[in-house]
């Protein structure tokens, strides 16, 4: 079981999604290699890490992200909805997250947009990635092919990946036209044959969002190249330990690396 584990919006099963608390909790899990986050633009053009198009569900505020300034969003509580122990958590900027994870985790950054909702989103995100020297540590993903094409126009070296919750017959040709080296796909649409076809064509598949051991084990059995995106990286860790720990002498077992 060599599959890479991707923490979905951080350790979002236990901490408020897309916050520093969730990110730090994910980084403390020894089996987490990647993290998926969502990025949008504030009214004044600051790339911030938040999933919904409005702030209503995950903060103490109200309104659409695109209509609010960075300082307005910064004053909102983004943690108490998950539990009182997270009271005071803030919506982080992309800058903060990049600084926090650099050299520790790789990032799948979803360009969270629809149509032309965020003119300049791709430029703003790539600007911050380059400012931190992290172009080799990220992949940009989106449901919007046009957003990925714009990102490739700005920087042909950036890795991009389509997000899709389906498996149309022409999917592979679509990915090639966009220049994708990555596919983020709802896990129920992935099988061993398609995973193998993607890998043979230089495209890494990531299955989302997988929280139960049975589905994780099934995907791992298909191919070790399939990345597992989960809200529960601890569940992946338990599955991994159950598979490999019995083969390792007790005295050599350590939580962060047995050898």
C-alpha positions as CSV (number, residue, x, y, z in Angstrom):
1,X,0.0,0.0,0.0
2,X,2.2,2.8,-1.3
3,X,-0.6,5.1,-2.3
4,X,-0.2,8.8,-1.4
5,X,-2.6,10.2,1.1
6,X,-4.2,13.6,0.4
7,X,-5.9,15.4,3.3
8,X,-9.1,17.0,2.0
9,X,-9.2,20.6,3.1
10,X,-6.8,19.6,5.8
11,X,-8.0,17.1,8.5
12,X,-11.5,18.3,7.9
13,X,-13.2,15.4,9.7
14,X,-11.9,16.7,13.0
15,X,-11.1,20.4,12.5
16,X,-12.8,23.2,10.6
17,X,-12.0,22.7,6.9
18,X,-9.5,24.9,5.1
19,X,-8.2,26.5,8.4
20,X,-4.7,26.5,9.9
21,X,-6.0,24.2,12.6
22,X,-7.1,21.6,10.0
23,X,-3.8,22.0,8.1
24,X,-1.6,21.6,11.2
25,X,-3.6,18.6,12.3
26,X,-3.1,17.0,8.8
27,X,0.6,17.7,8.9
28,X,0.8,15.8,12.2
29,X,-0.5,12.7,10.6
30,X,2.6,10.7,9.4
31,X,0.8,9.2,6.4
32,X,-0.3,12.5,4.9
33,X,1.9,13.5,1.8
34,X,-0.4,16.0,0.1
35,X,-3.2,18.3,1.0
36,X,-6.1,19.6,-1.0
37,X,-7.3,23.2,-0.5
38,X,-9.8,25.6,-2.3
39,X,-8.8,29.1,-3.3
40,X,-11.0,32.1,-4.3
41,X,-10.5,35.8,-4.6
42,X,-11.8,38.5,-2.2
43,X,-13.3,41.7,-3.6
44,X,-9.9,43.4,-3.3
45,X,-8.0,40.5,-5.1
46,X,-6.5,38.5,-2.2
47,X,-6.4,34.8,-2.8
48,X,-7.9,33.1,0.3
49,X,-8.5,29.5,1.3
50,X,-12.2,28.7,1.5
51,X,-14.5,26.2,-0.2
52,X,-18.0,27.7,-0.5
53,X,-18.8,30.7,-2.7
54,X,-20.4,32.3,0.3
55,X,-19.0,32.6,3.9
56,X,-22.3,31.6,5.5
57,X,-21.6,27.9,6.3
58,X,-18.1,28.0,7.6
59,X,-17.8,31.5,9.2
60,X,-19.7,33.8,11.6
61,X,-20.3,36.2,8.6
62,X,-22.6,36.3,5.7
63,X,-22.2,37.2,2.0
64,X,-20.4,36.0,-1.1
65,X,-16.6,35.8,-1.0
66,X,-16.3,37.9,-4.2
67,X,-18.2,40.7,-2.6
68,X,-16.2,40.9,0.6
69,X,-12.8,42.4,1.3
70,X,-9.9,40.5,2.8
71,X,-10.1,42.4,6.1
72,X,-13.9,41.9,6.3
73,X,-13.4,38.1,6.0
74,X,-10.4,38.1,8.3
75,X,-12.6,39.4,11.1
76,X,-15.0,36.5,10.9
77,X,-14.8,33.4,13.1
78,X,-14.1,30.3,10.9
79,X,-13.8,27.7,13.6
80,X,-16.6,27.9,16.2
81,X,-19.1,26.2,13.8
82,X,-17.0,23.0,14.2
83,X,-16.6,23.2,18.0
84,X,-15.9,25.7,20.7
85,X,-12.3,24.5,20.9
86,X,-11.8,26.1,17.5
87,X,-13.2,29.4,18.3
88,X,-11.1,32.2,16.9
89,X,-9.8,30.3,13.8
90,X,-9.7,32.6,10.8
91,X,-10.0,32.1,7.1
92,X,-6.3,31.9,6.0
93,X,-4.8,33.6,3.0
94,X,-3.1,31.4,0.4
95,X,0.2,33.1,1.4
96,X,-0.2,31.8,5.0
97,X,-0.9,28.3,3.9
98,X,2.0,28.2,1.4
99,X,4.3,29.4,4.2
100,X,3.0,26.9,6.6
101,X,3.3,23.8,4.4
102,X,6.4,24.6,2.3
103,X,8.8,21.7,2.4
104,X,6.4,19.6,4.5
105,X,3.4,18.8,2.2
106,X,2.6,19.2,-1.4
107,X,-0.6,21.0,-2.4
108,X,-3.5,20.3,-4.7
109,X,-4.9,23.8,-5.0
110,X,-8.4,23.9,-6.4
111,X,-9.2,27.1,-8.4
112,X,-12.7,27.5,-7.0
113,X,-14.5,29.3,-9.7
114,X,-17.4,29.1,-12.1
115,X,-17.3,30.7,-15.5
116,X,-15.7,34.2,-15.3
117,X,-16.6,34.6,-11.6
118,X,-13.0,35.5,-10.7
119,X,-11.1,37.4,-13.4
120,X,-7.4,37.2,-12.5
121,X,-7.7,34.2,-10.2
122,X,-5.0,32.2,-12.0
123,X,-2.6,35.0,-12.1
124,X,-3.0,35.8,-8.4
125,X,-2.5,32.2,-7.3
126,X,0.5,31.6,-9.5
127,X,2.0,34.9,-8.3
128,X,1.9,33.7,-4.7
129,X,3.2,30.2,-5.6
130,X,6.2,31.7,-7.4
131,X,6.8,34.2,-4.5
132,X,7.2,31.2,-2.2
133,X,9.3,29.2,-4.8
134,X,6.8,26.3,-4.7
135,X,5.9,25.7,-8.3
136,X,7.3,22.1,-8.1
137,X,5.3,21.4,-5.0
138,X,1.8,22.1,-6.3
139,X,-0.8,21.1,-8.8
140,X,-3.6,23.4,-9.8
141,X,-7.0,21.7,-10.3
142,X,-10.5,22.9,-11.3
143,X,-13.9,21.8,-12.6
144,X,-13.4,24.6,-15.1
145,X,-11.2,23.6,-18.1
146,X,-10.9,27.3,-19.1
147,X,-9.3,28.1,-15.8
148,X,-6.7,25.4,-16.3
149,X,-6.0,26.6,-19.8
150,X,-5.4,30.1,-18.5
151,X,-3.0,28.8,-15.9
152,X,-1.0,26.9,-18.5
153,X,-0.9,30.1,-20.7
154,X,0.5,32.0,-17.8
155,X,3.0,29.4,-16.8
156,X,3.5,26.4,-19.2
157,X,5.5,24.6,-16.5
158,X,2.6,24.4,-13.9
159,X,1.0,21.1,-13.4
160,X,-2.8,21.1,-13.9
161,X,-5.6,18.6,-13.4
162,X,-9.3,18.5,-14.2
163,X,-11.8,17.7,-11.4
164,X,-14.8,15.6,-12.5
165,X,-17.4,13.4,-10.9
166,X,-18.1,11.3,-14.0
167,X,-16.3,9.2,-16.6
168,X,-17.3,10.3,-20.1
169,X,-15.9,8.3,-22.9
170,X,-13.8,11.2,-24.2
171,X,-12.3,12.0,-20.8
172,X,-8.7,11.0,-21.7
173,X,-8.8,13.1,-24.9
174,X,-10.1,16.1,-22.9
175,X,-7.3,15.8,-20.4
176,X,-4.7,15.8,-23.2
177,X,-6.2,18.8,-24.8
178,X,-6.0,20.8,-21.6
179,X,-2.5,19.6,-20.9
180,X,-3.3,17.8,-17.7
181,X,-0.9,15.6,-15.8
182,X,-3.4,15.0,-13.1
183,X,-7.1,13.9,-12.7
184,X,-9.2,14.4,-9.6
185,X,-12.1,12.1,-10.0
186,X,-15.0,10.9,-7.8
187,X,-13.8,7.5,-6.6
188,X,-16.9,5.6,-7.7
189,X,-16.0,6.4,-11.4
190,X,-12.5,5.0,-11.1
191,X,-11.6,1.4,-12.0
192,X,-8.3,-0.5,-12.4
193,X,-8.4,-0.4,-16.2
194,X,-9.0,3.3,-16.4
195,X,-6.4,4.0,-13.7
196,X,-3.9,2.0,-15.7
197,X,-4.8,3.9,-18.9
198,X,-4.3,7.2,-17.2
199,X,-0.9,6.2,-15.7
200,X,0.3,4.9,-19.1
201,X,-0.5,8.4,-20.5
202,X,1.4,10.2,-17.8
203,X,-1.7,11.3,-15.8
204,X,-1.8,10.7,-12.1
205,X,-5.3,9.8,-10.8
206,X,-6.6,11.1,-7.4
207,X,-9.8,9.5,-6.0
208,X,-12.1,11.6,-3.9
209,X,-13.5,11.7,-1.3
210,X,-12.7,8.4,0.4
211,X,-13.4,8.0,4.1
212,X,-14.1,4.3,4.7
213,X,-11.5,1.6,4.9
214,X,-13.2,-0.8,2.4
215,X,-13.2,1.8,-0.4
216,X,-9.6,2.8,0.5
217,X,-8.4,-0.8,0.3
218,X,-10.2,-1.4,-3.0
219,X,-8.6,1.7,-4.6
220,X,-5.2,0.7,-3.3
221,X,-5.6,-2.7,-4.7
222,X,-6.4,-1.3,-8.2
223,X,-3.0,0.6,-8.3
224,X,-0.4,2.0,-6.0
225,X,-0.4,5.1,-8.2
226,X,-3.9,6.2,-7.2
227,X,-3.8,9.0,-4.7
228,X,-6.4,8.7,-1.9
229,X,-8.1,12.0,-1.0
230,X,-9.8,11.8,2.4
231,X,-11.3,13.8,5.2
232,X,-10.0,11.0,7.5
233,X,-6.2,10.6,7.0
234,X,-6.3,8.8,10.4
235,X,-8.4,6.1,8.8
236,X,-5.9,5.6,6.0
237,X,-3.2,5.4,8.6
238,X,-5.0,2.7,10.5
239,X,-5.5,0.7,7.3
240,X,-1.9,1.1,6.5
241,X,-0.7,0.0,9.9
242,X,-3.1,-3.0,9.9
243,X,-1.6,-4.1,6.6
244,X,2.1,-3.6,7.3
245,X,2.6,-3.6,11.1
246,X,2.2,-7.3,11.6
247,X,5.2,-7.9,9.3
248,X,7.5,-5.6,11.3
249,X,9.2,-6.6,14.6
250,X,7.6,-4.8,17.6
251,X,10.9,-3.2,18.6
252,X,11.3,-1.5,15.2
253,X,7.8,0.1,15.1
254,X,7.9,3.8,15.5
255,X,5.0,6.2,14.7
256,X,7.0,8.4,12.3
257,X,9.1,5.9,10.4
258,X,10.0,2.5,11.5
259,X,13.4,2.3,9.9
